[in-house]
Amino acid sequence: MDENDLFQILNQAIAAGRVSVRLDYKRLNHQDSPLCVEADSNRWIYGIMAATLGAGFLLAWWAGAAALMLGVALYWGVGRSWVRRRMDRRFEGRILDDIALFKKLWRINGVTLALTSRPVLCHSPGGDWRRFVMRNLASDGPDAP
């Protein structure tokens, strides 16, 4: 059984709900991560800057300060969860479709695979996701279908 077969088994197990994936967004939100797109956060930053400068120059300095505080509160309340949802969708879409991207992501600390049926975890980058699949998901494993 080669790496591509193991990756397909892992994908099927994730889709079937036998394996859950936990992403550490703080560790994965940097330029080397295939999940991170700088434009996601930059949209919020540019919007906050435009609102702050616009209110500050067109109204008064206190309006600019209020716009800045409101923008930061919106980012922490809404923006961060929006960026995380986009990272989740990228993982489910792009990463699980391309083994090269999955392997690149696995080399970064912040991905955990977990069996849903029993407490077995595999953490990146130190854990071996191939061994995790072989032991727990392949046809001869103890948790095989």
C-alpha positions as CSV (number, residue, x, y, z in Angstrom):
1,M,0.0,0.0,0.0
2,D,1.6,3.3,-1.0
3,E,1.2,6.8,0.3
4,N,-1.5,7.8,-2.1
5,D,-3.6,4.8,-1.1
6,L,-3.2,5.7,2.6
7,F,-4.1,9.3,1.8
8,Q,-7.3,8.1,0.1
9,I,-8.2,6.0,3.1
10,L,-7.6,9.0,5.4
11,N,-9.9,11.1,3.2
12,Q,-12.6,8.5,3.3
13,A,-12.4,8.2,7.0
14,I,-12.6,12.0,7.5
15,A,-15.6,12.1,5.2
16,A,-17.3,9.3,7.0
17,G,-16.7,10.9,10.4
18,R,-14.3,8.2,11.7
19,V,-11.5,10.7,11.9
20,S,-11.7,14.2,13.1
21,V,-9.2,16.9,12.3
22,R,-8.3,19.7,14.7
23,L,-6.4,22.7,13.3
24,D,-4.4,25.1,15.5
25,Y,-5.3,28.3,13.8
26,K,-2.6,30.4,15.6
27,R,0.2,28.1,14.4
28,L,-1.2,27.6,10.9
29,N,-1.9,31.3,10.2
30,H,1.5,32.2,8.6
31,Q,2.9,32.5,5.2
32,D,4.3,29.0,5.0
33,S,1.0,27.3,5.6
34,P,-1.1,26.3,2.6
35,L,-4.2,27.1,4.6
36,C,-3.3,30.7,5.1
37,V,-4.1,33.4,2.6
38,E,-2.9,36.8,3.6
39,A,-5.8,38.5,1.8
40,D,-8.2,37.1,4.3
41,S,-6.8,39.1,7.2
42,N,-5.7,42.0,5.0
43,R,-9.3,42.7,4.0
44,W,-10.2,43.4,7.6
45,I,-7.0,45.5,8.1
46,Y,-7.6,47.6,5.0
47,G,-11.3,48.1,5.9
48,I,-10.4,49.2,9.5
49,M,-7.7,51.6,8.2
50,A,-10.1,53.1,5.6
51,A,-12.8,53.6,8.2
52,T,-10.4,55.1,10.7
53,L,-8.8,57.5,8.3
54,G,-12.1,58.4,6.7
55,A,-13.8,59.2,10.0
56,G,-10.7,60.9,11.4
57,F,-10.2,63.2,8.4
58,L,-13.8,63.8,7.4
59,L,-15.4,64.1,10.9
60,A,-13.0,64.5,13.8
61,W,-10.1,62.7,15.5
62,W,-12.4,61.1,18.1
63,A,-14.6,59.7,15.3
64,G,-11.4,58.1,13.9
65,A,-10.5,56.7,17.2
66,A,-14.1,55.3,17.6
67,A,-13.9,53.8,14.2
68,L,-10.6,52.2,15.0
69,M,-12.0,50.7,18.3
70,L,-15.1,49.5,16.6
71,G,-13.1,47.9,13.7
72,V,-10.7,46.1,16.1
73,A,-13.7,44.8,18.1
74,L,-15.4,43.7,14.9
75,Y,-12.3,41.9,13.8
76,W,-11.9,40.1,17.2
77,G,-15.6,39.3,17.3
78,V,-16.4,38.4,13.7
79,G,-13.2,38.6,11.6
80,R,-11.2,36.0,13.3
81,S,-13.9,33.4,13.1
82,W,-14.5,34.3,9.4
83,V,-10.8,33.7,8.7
84,R,-10.9,30.4,10.5
85,R,-14.0,29.2,8.6
86,R,-12.1,30.0,5.4
87,M,-9.1,28.0,6.6
88,D,-11.5,25.1,7.4
89,R,-13.0,25.3,3.9
90,R,-9.5,25.4,2.4
91,F,-8.5,22.3,4.3
92,E,-11.7,20.4,3.3
93,G,-11.4,21.5,-0.3
94,R,-7.8,22.0,-1.5
95,I,-5.7,20.2,1.1
96,L,-7.7,17.0,1.1
97,D,-7.6,16.9,-2.7
98,D,-3.9,17.2,-3.0
99,I,-1.4,15.0,-1.1
100,A,1.5,17.4,-1.8
101,L,-0.4,20.2,0.0
102,F,-1.4,17.8,2.8
103,K,2.3,16.8,3.3
104,K,3.4,20.5,3.2
105,L,0.7,21.3,5.9
106,W,1.7,18.2,7.9
107,R,5.3,19.5,8.2
108,I,3.9,22.5,10.1
109,N,3.0,22.1,13.8
110,G,-0.8,22.5,14.2
111,V,-2.7,19.6,12.7
112,T,-4.1,16.8,14.8
113,L,-5.9,13.7,13.6
114,A,-8.1,11.9,16.1
115,L,-10.1,8.7,15.9
116,T,-13.7,9.4,16.9
117,S,-14.2,5.8,18.2
118,R,-11.4,5.8,20.7
119,P,-8.7,8.1,22.1
120,V,-6.0,7.8,19.4
121,L,-4.3,11.0,18.3
122,C,-1.6,11.8,15.7
123,H,0.0,15.3,15.9
124,S,1.9,17.0,13.1
125,P,4.8,17.2,12.4
126,G,6.2,14.6,14.8
127,G,3.5,12.0,14.3
128,D,3.4,9.8,11.3
129,W,0.0,10.1,9.6
130,R,0.8,7.1,7.4
131,R,1.4,4.9,10.4
132,F,-1.8,6.3,12.0
133,V,-3.8,5.2,8.9
134,M,-2.1,1.8,8.7
135,R,-2.7,1.0,12.3
136,N,-6.2,2.3,12.7
137,L,-7.9,2.6,9.3
138,A,-6.4,0.2,6.8
139,S,-8.4,-3.1,6.3
140,D,-6.2,-5.0,8.8
141,G,-6.3,-2.3,11.5
142,P,-8.2,-2.7,14.8
143,D,-10.7,0.0,14.0
144,A,-11.3,-1.1,10.4
145,P,-14.8,-1.1,8.9
